[in-house]
Amino acid sequence: MATGVWLEDLTWPEAAAWFGRGAPVLVPIGAAAKEHGHHLPLCTDYLLARGLCDRVIAELPVVVAPVISLGYYPAFRHYPGSQHLSPATFGAVLREVLAGFAAQGMRNLAVINTGVSTEPVVNVELREFLETTGIRVPAAHIRDLGRAAEGLFGQALGGHADEHETSLIEVLAPERIRRGLAVTDYGHAREAAPTCFYVPTVFRGDPAAGPDYSATGVRGDPTLASAAKGEAALAAAVADIVAGLRVHFAEVLDG
């Protein structure tokens, strides 16, 4: 039986009771419409955000807010169906969601972010939120989660709709996968020499696009995915989140 709850499933008096106990409120971020190749649905990140939080509430007495399902995803804006906010708009949405909880007396807040391009915006907003409210909000970013399971994956490089993401969806929503449409697609990424510089990435279907080229919108090898790898990766990511929450909210969760 779950020990935590989704906020959307509560009545307002029930929410007030949870808030009155100081339960940590998690704010998940997961795109509901962002390209993930030919084999994964646009809602892949949303499914991941829900799946991670479902497992967290099975272990901890936390409240999970509705998933912020629109964000800053500039690399995919050219694909039909992909939805995208400017960094300013996305930052404002996150800031106002957090401010709303703060106005209702909540100070135990955390963000679970399943995006990559959203990461710097989240970090800046949380830094400024601390400055203006005095509330320190930790964030768990998907790139930092589940590293204990990294050795299970065999693709040469990943990044999007790849072996890792496809394995996660094999666990969370296997019925959503378009069987037979997953293909190995590194584009030209393997030809790009690594440097110490940050270089913005855009996914494009034009072979002349250099390192941005991806024939299918994939970067990696989803054909290597399996439910066993997905389960290990998901368990490792949840373990990281749970351990982090216990550190940041020890008085509430373990007191």
Backbone hydrogen bonds in HBPLUS format (Angstrom, degrees):
<---DONOR---> <-ACCEPTOR-->    atom                        ^
c    i                          cat <-CA-CA->   ^        H-A-AA   ^      H-
h    n   atom  resd res      DA  || num        DHA   H-A  angle D-A-AA Bond
n    s   type  num  typ     dist DA aas  dist angle  dist       angle   num
A0003-THR N   A0057-ILE O   2.84 MM  54  5.74 141.0  1.99 152.9 161.8     1
A0004-GLY N   A0057-ILE O   2.76 MM  53  4.16 146.9  1.87 137.5 137.8     2
A0005-VAL N   A0062-VAL O   2.92 MM  57  6.46 154.4  1.99 160.1 168.5     3
A0064-VAL N   A0005-VAL O   2.84 MM  59  6.27 157.6  1.89 154.3 161.8     4
A0009-ASP N   A0006-TRP O   3.01 MM   3  5.56 156.2  2.07 115.8 123.0     5
A0007-LEU N   A0064-VAL O   2.81 MM  57  5.64 171.2  1.82 143.5 146.4     6
A0010-LEU N   A0007-LEU O   3.05 MM   3  5.52 167.7  2.07 118.9 122.9     7
A0015-ALA N   A0011-THR O   2.89 MM   4  6.20 154.6  1.95 151.3 159.1     8
A0016-ALA N   A0012-TRP O   2.88 MM   4  6.09 157.5  1.93 148.7 154.7     9
A0017-ALA N   A0013-PRO O   3.07 MM   4  6.31 146.0  2.19 138.6 146.8    10
A0018-TRP N   A0014-GLU O   3.09 MM   4  6.45 158.7  2.14 150.0 154.8    11
A0019-PHE N   A0015-ALA O   2.84 MM   4  6.09 166.1  1.86 157.9 162.1    12
A0020-GLY N   A0016-ALA O   2.80 MM   4  5.88 151.7  1.88 142.1 150.5    13
A0021-ARG N   A0017-ALA O   3.24 MM   4  6.49 132.0  2.48 137.3 147.7    14
A0021-ARG N   A0018-TRP O   3.18 MM   3  5.33 138.2  2.36  98.8 110.0    15
A0023-ALA N   A0018-TRP O   3.37 MM   5  5.88 164.3  2.40 159.7 155.2    16
A0022-GLY N   A0019-PHE O   2.85 MM   3  5.09 156.2  1.91 109.0 116.8    17
A0063-VAL N   A0024-PRO O   2.90 MM  39  6.21 171.8  1.90 166.3 169.0    18
A0025-VAL N   A0108-ASN O   2.79 MM  83  6.23 160.9  1.82 159.0 162.9    19
A0110-ALA N   A0025-VAL O   3.00 MM  85  6.35 145.2  2.12 158.3 157.3    20
A0026-LEU N   A0063-VAL O   2.77 MM  37  6.20 158.6  1.82 157.9 165.3    21
A0065-ALA N   A0026-LEU O   2.78 MM  39  5.94 168.8  1.79 169.2 172.2    22
A0027-VAL N   A0110-ALA O   2.74 MM  83  6.13 154.9  1.80 153.2 162.0    23
A0112-ILE N   A0027-VAL O   3.05 MM  85  6.07 157.6  2.10 125.4 130.1    24
A0068-ILE N   A0028-PRO O   2.88 MM  40  6.23 172.4  1.89 155.4 154.2    25
A0029-ILE N   A0112-ILE O   2.77 MM  83  6.13 147.6  1.88 166.0 163.1    26
A0114-THR N   A0029-ILE O   3.05 MM  85  5.99 163.1  2.08 150.7 156.1    27
A0030-GLY N   A0068-ILE O   3.04 MM  38  6.18 159.3  2.09 143.3 149.4    28
A0046-TYR N   A0031-ALA O   3.00 MM  15  5.17 126.9  2.29 147.6 132.9    29
A0032-ALA N   A0069-SER O   2.98 MM  37  5.03 157.6  2.03 141.5 134.6    30
A0083-GLN N   A0033-ALA O   2.80 MM  50  5.61 165.3  1.82 159.5 155.2    31
A0034-LYS N   A0042-LEU O   2.93 MM   8  4.71 156.9  1.99 116.1 122.6    32
A0178-ARG N   A0039-HIS O   2.86 MM 139  4.55 167.0  1.88 134.6 139.1    33
A0044-THR N   A0041-PRO O   3.20 MM   3  5.62 143.2  2.35 123.8 121.4    34
A0047-LEU N   A0043-CYS O   2.90 MM   4  6.18 159.8  1.94 160.7 166.5    35
A0048-LEU N   A0044-THR O   3.00 MM   4  6.29 150.8  2.09 146.6 154.9    36
A0049-ALA N   A0045-ASP O   2.86 MM   4  6.14 160.2  1.90 150.7 155.7    37
A0050-ARG N   A0046-TYR O   2.95 MM   4  6.21 165.2  1.98 153.5 157.2    38
A0051-GLY N   A0047-LEU O   2.84 MM   4  5.95 159.8  1.88 144.2 150.8    39
A0052-LEU N   A0048-LEU O   2.86 MM   4  5.99 167.4  1.87 156.3 158.6    40
A0053-CYS N   A0049-ALA O   3.13 MM   4  6.22 168.0  2.15 145.7 149.4    41
A0054-ASP N   A0050-ARG O   2.80 MM   4  5.94 150.9  1.89 151.2 159.8    42
A0055-ARG N   A0051-GLY O   3.27 MM   4  6.45 152.9  2.35 142.0 147.7    43
A0056-VAL N   A0052-LEU O   3.01 MM   4  6.33 144.4  2.14 142.6 153.5    44
A0057-ILE N   A0053-CYS O   2.96 MM   4  6.15 165.0  1.98 154.2 156.1    45
A0059-GLU N   A0056-VAL O   2.94 MM   3  5.34 154.5  2.00 109.4 117.8    46
A0060-LEU N   A0056-VAL O   2.89 MM   4  6.07 148.6  1.99 155.6 165.9    47
A0062-VAL N   A0060-LEU O   2.95 MM   2  5.67 132.2  2.19 106.5  92.2    48
A0085-LEU N   A0071-GLY O   2.75 MM  14  5.27 161.4  1.79 146.5 146.6    49
A0076-PHE N   A0073-TYR O   3.31 MM   3  6.12 166.4  2.33 123.0 126.7    50
A0203-PHE N   A0075-ALA O   3.15 MM 128  5.57 169.4  2.17 133.3 136.6    51
A0079-TYR N   A0076-PHE O   3.14 MM   3  5.85 171.2  2.14 125.2 128.0    52
A0082-SER N   A0079-TYR O   3.08 MM   3  5.65 159.1  2.12 133.2 139.8    53
A0090-PHE N   A0086-SER O   2.91 MM   4  6.12 174.8  1.91 164.4 165.9    54
A0091-GLY N   A0087-PRO O   2.87 MM   4  5.86 159.7  1.91 141.8 148.3    55
A0092-ALA N   A0088-ALA O   2.95 MM   4  6.10 150.8  2.04 139.8 147.9    56
A0093-VAL N   A0089-THR O   2.92 MM   4  6.23 153.3  2.00 150.5 157.6    57
A0094-LEU N   A0090-PHE O   3.05 MM   4  6.35 170.8  2.05 158.8 159.5    58
A0095-ARG N   A0091-GLY O   2.88 MM   4  6.00 165.1  1.90 149.6 154.6    59
A0096-GLU N   A0092-ALA O   2.89 MM   4  6.00 158.8  1.93 147.9 152.9    60
A0097-VAL N   A0093-VAL O   2.97 MM   4  6.17 154.2  2.04 151.5 158.6    61
A0098-LEU N   A0094-LEU O   3.02 MM   4  6.25 170.3  2.03 157.4 159.3    62
A0099-ALA N   A0095-ARG O   2.87 MM   4  6.02 156.1  1.92 143.8 151.6    63
A0100-GLY N   A0096-GLU O   2.89 MM   4  5.97 145.4  2.01 138.2 146.7    64
A0101-PHE N   A0097-VAL O   3.26 MM   4  6.64 154.3  2.33 147.5 152.8    65
A0102-ALA N   A0098-LEU O   2.94 MM   4  6.23 159.7  1.99 151.0 157.5    66
A0103-ALA N   A0099-ALA O   2.84 MM   4  6.02 151.6  1.92 146.5 153.6    67
A0104-GLN N   A0101-PHE O   3.04 MM   3  5.09 134.7  2.26  97.0 109.9    68
A0106-MET N   A0101-PHE O   2.98 MM   5  5.37 159.0  2.02 148.2 141.6    69
A0105-GLY N   A0102-ALA O   2.95 MM   3  5.09 154.3  2.02 110.8 112.9    70
A0111-VAL N   A0138-PRO O   2.95 MM  27  6.38 158.3  1.99 151.6 158.8    71
A0140-ALA N   A0111-VAL O   2.85 MM  29  6.25 160.6  1.89 158.5 162.3    72
A0113-ASN N   A0140-ALA O   2.84 MM  27  6.05 168.7  1.86 165.6 169.4    73
A0142-ILE N   A0113-ASN O   2.91 MM  29  6.08 136.6  2.10 162.3 175.7    74
A0119-GLU N   A0116-VAL O   3.02 MM   3  5.30 149.8  2.12 106.7 115.8    75
A0122-VAL N   A0118-THR O   2.93 MM   4  6.13 164.1  1.95 162.7 167.8    76
A0123-ASN N   A0119-GLU O   2.99 MM   4  6.23 165.5  2.01 157.1 160.8    77
A0124-VAL N   A0120-PRO O   3.05 MM   4  6.21 162.0  2.08 147.0 151.1    78
A0125-GLU N   A0121-VAL O   2.97 MM   4  6.16 167.6  1.98 154.3 158.0    79
A0126-LEU N   A0122-VAL O   2.92 MM   4  6.11 158.5  1.97 155.4 161.1    80
A0127-ARG N   A0123-ASN O   2.99 MM   4  6.17 150.8  2.08 143.2 151.4    81
A0128-GLU N   A0124-VAL O   2.96 MM   4  6.24 161.9  2.00 153.9 158.2    82
A0129-PHE N   A0125-GLU O   2.79 MM   4  5.93 146.0  1.90 142.4 152.9    83
A0130-LEU N   A0126-LEU O   3.05 MM   4  6.21 152.3  2.13 140.8 146.5    84
A0131-GLU N   A0127-ARG O   3.20 MM   4  6.49 153.2  2.28 139.6 147.0    85
A0132-THR N   A0128-GLU O   2.95 MM   4  6.22 153.3  2.02 150.1 156.1    86
A0133-THR N   A0129-PHE O   2.87 MM   4  5.79 148.6  1.97 147.4 155.0    87
A0134-GLY N   A0130-LEU O   2.81 MM   4  4.61 142.9  1.95 122.6 131.8    88
A0144-ASP N   A0141-HIS O   2.88 MM   3  5.60 154.0  1.95 122.9 130.9    89
A0145-LEU N   A0142-ILE O   3.22 MM   3  5.21 163.4  2.25 105.3 110.4    90
A0149-ALA N   A0146-GLY O   3.06 MM   3  5.82 165.7  2.08 121.8 126.1    91
A0150-GLU N   A0147-ARG O   3.14 MM   3  5.09 167.6  2.15 107.0 110.8    92
A0152-LEU N   A0149-ALA O   3.08 MM   3  5.83 169.3  2.09 125.5 128.8    93
A0153-PHE N   A0150-GLU O   3.20 MM   3  5.95 167.0  2.21 124.0 127.1    94
A0160-HIS N   A0219-ARG O   3.27 MM  59  5.03 162.6  2.30 136.7 134.3    95
A0219-ARG N   A0160-HIS O   2.96 MM  59  5.03 170.1  1.97 144.7 143.2    96
A0166-THR N   A0162-ASP O   2.93 MM   4  5.89 162.5  1.97 151.9 157.7    97
A0167-SER N   A0163-GLU O   3.01 MM   4  5.95 148.6  2.11 135.6 144.2    98
A0168-LEU N   A0164-HIS O   3.08 MM   4  6.41 151.7  2.17 148.4 156.0    99
A0169-ILE N   A0165-GLU O   3.08 MM   4  6.44 156.4  2.14 149.2 154.9   100
A0170-GLU N   A0166-THR O   2.93 MM   4  6.17 137.2  2.11 141.5 153.9   101
A0171-VAL N   A0168-LEU O   3.07 MM   3  5.39 142.7  2.22 102.0 112.4   102
A0172-LEU N   A0168-LEU O   2.96 MM   4  6.26 166.6  1.98 151.1 155.0   103
A0173-ALA N   A0169-ILE O   2.88 MM   4  5.17 158.9  1.92 131.4 138.4   104
A0176-ARG N   A0173-ALA O   2.91 MM   3  5.57 163.3  1.94 123.0 128.6   105
A0177-ILE N   A0174-PRO O   3.25 MM   3  5.58 161.4  2.29 109.7 115.0   106
A0181-LEU N   A0178-ARG O   3.22 MM   3  5.91 160.0  2.27 139.0 139.8   107
A0185-ASP N   A0220-GLY O   2.96 MM  35  5.60 167.1  1.98 178.5 177.1   108
A0220-GLY N   A0185-ASP O   2.96 MM  35  5.60 157.8  2.01 126.2 133.5   109
A0189-ALA N   A0186-TYR O   2.98 MM   3  5.82 145.3  2.10 148.8 151.2   110
A0191-GLU N   A0188-HIS O   2.96 MM   3  5.42 149.9  2.05 111.9 121.4   111
A0192-ALA N   A0189-ALA O   3.24 MM   3  5.47 157.3  2.29 105.8 112.3   112
A0204-ARG N   A0212-ASP O   2.98 MM   8  5.80 153.0  2.06 144.5 142.5   113
A0214-SER N   A0204-ARG O   2.76 MM  10  5.71 152.0  1.83 157.9 158.3   114
A0209-ALA N   A0206-ASP O   2.88 MM   3  5.49 159.2  1.92 128.0 130.1   115
A0212-ASP N   A0209-ALA O   3.29 MM   3  5.43 155.8  2.35 127.6 123.9   116
A0213-TYR N   A0210-GLY O   3.10 MM   3  5.76 170.4  2.11 123.1 126.1   117
A0224-LEU N   A0221-ASP O   3.26 MM   3  6.09 171.2  2.27 121.5 124.2   118
A0225-ALA N   A0222-PRO O   3.09 MM   3  5.33 166.4  2.11 113.2 116.3   119
A0230-GLY N   A0226-SER O   3.03 MM   4  6.27 157.9  2.08 145.4 152.3   120
A0231-GLU N   A0227-ALA O   2.81 MM   4  5.99 156.9  1.86 151.6 156.7   121
A0232-ALA N   A0228-ALA O   3.15 MM   4  6.36 161.7  2.19 145.1 149.6   122
A0233-ALA N   A0229-LYS O   2.93 MM   4  6.13 162.1  1.96 151.5 156.7   123
A0234-LEU N   A0230-GLY O   2.81 MM   4  5.90 160.2  1.84 149.9 155.9   124
A0235-ALA N   A0231-GLU O   2.92 MM   4  5.99 163.9  1.94 147.3 152.1   125
A0236-ALA N   A0232-ALA O   2.99 MM   4  6.13 155.4  2.05 143.2 150.1   126
A0237-ALA N   A0233-ALA O   2.96 MM   4  6.14 155.7  2.02 145.9 152.4   127
A0238-VAL N   A0234-LEU O   2.93 MM   4  6.14 165.7  1.95 154.6 158.2   128
A0239-ALA N   A0235-ALA O   2.93 MM   4  6.04 156.6  1.98 143.9 150.9   129
A0240-ASP N   A0236-ALA O   3.06 MM   4  6.29 150.6  2.15 141.7 148.9   130
A0241-ILE N   A0237-ALA O   3.03 MM   4  6.37 160.2  2.07 150.3 155.2   131
A0242-VAL N   A0238-VAL O   2.84 MM   4  6.03 174.0  1.84 161.4 162.8   132
A0243-ALA N   A0239-ALA O   2.95 MM   4  6.00 163.0  1.98 145.3 150.5   133
A0244-GLY N   A0240-ASP O   2.93 MM   4  6.08 157.9  1.98 147.2 153.6   134
A0245-LEU N   A0241-ILE O   2.87 MM   4  6.11 161.6  1.90 156.5 161.3   135
A0246-ARG N   A0242-VAL O   3.00 MM   4  6.20 154.8  2.07 148.0 154.7   136
A0247-VAL N   A0243-ALA O   3.18 MM   4  6.46 139.8  2.35 139.3 149.4   137
A0247-VAL N   A0244-GLY O   3.12 MM   3  5.14 126.4  2.42  94.6 108.4   138
A0248-HIS N   A0244-GLY O   2.98 MM   4  6.28 168.5  1.99 157.2 159.2   139
A0249-PHE N   A0245-LEU O   2.82 MM   4  5.71 152.1  1.90 149.3 155.9   140
A0252-VAL N   A0249-PHE O   3.15 MM   3  5.61 125.6  2.47 107.8 120.3   141
A0253-LEU N   A0249-PHE O   2.93 MM   4  6.05 174.8  1.94 167.1 168.9   142
A0254-ASP N   A0250-ALA O   2.84 MM   4  5.27 156.4  1.90 139.5 146.1   143
